[in-house]
Amino acid sequence: MHAIGVELRIDPNKFRAIDWGDGDISRFRDTEFPLMDLGFKYSGKKFNSTYEYRKFSGSLYGQNYINSFFYVRYRIGGELLRHPGE
């Protein structure tokens, strides 16, 4: 199966960094916004593929500390698969 696709990650968080003076830079998030992934994949007869389809995908995910004992990780997303003629 031959296919081509593209993915995009959107990160609205702000970051800060520490330069340790030896060439190492540590980077950490200053905000706790969720990240978003968007994707598109196409497989068709133009690529000599057996199956022809279009796949759209998206997800929203993140992590937050509620307090020192509770750490919450979450992910929500979905995929839509389209065949020609539908």
N, C-alpha and C positions, 0 to 999 in steps of 0.2 A: 504494500500500500504506500503510495506516495502522497505527501501532503505538504502544505505550507501554512505557516501560522505566525501570529504576532501576539505578544503579551505586553501589557502596560501595568505598572505598579504606581499607584498614587499614594504618596506619604506626605500629609499636611503638617507633620510634626516639626517643631523647631528643635535644633540641636545646639549643644555647646561642646567645646573641645578643650583639652588640656595638652599643651605642648611640654613634654618632659625635658626638652633641651638636648636630647640625644638622637633626635630624628623620629622618635615614636610620638604619635599623637593619639590620645584616647578620646573617643567621641561618645557622648551619651545624650539621650533624649531629654528635652526640657518640658515637653508636653505629652499628654497621654491620649491623643486622637487615634482612632482605628485606621488601619491601612486598607486600601482597596486594590484588588487585582481584577483586570479585565482582559479577556482573551478572545481570539477569533482564529479558527482553523478551517482550511478549505482543502478538500480533496476532490479532484475531478478528472475528467477524461483528458484534459489538457496536460496532465501530469502522468498519463498512462496508468491511472489508478483503476482498480477493479470496481471500487465503490465510489459513488459521488455523494458528497455531503458538505454541509456547512455547520460548524459548531461554534456557538457563542457561549461564553462562560463569564461569571463574575462572582466575586466573594468579598466579604467585609470581615476583617478579623483584627483582634487586638488582645491586650492583656492589661490588667490593672491590679494594683495592690489595694485592698479595702482597708486592711490594717496589717500589723506585723504577722498575723496568723493566717489571713485569708488572701490568696492570690488567685484571681479569676482569669482564665483564658477562654476566648470565644472565637467562633468562626461560623459564618452563615453565608450560604452561596447557592448557586444553581447553574445548570447547563441547559441549553436549548439546542437540540440537534435537528437540523432541517435537511430533508432529502428533496431533490428536484421534483417538481410536480405537485408538491404539497402546498 
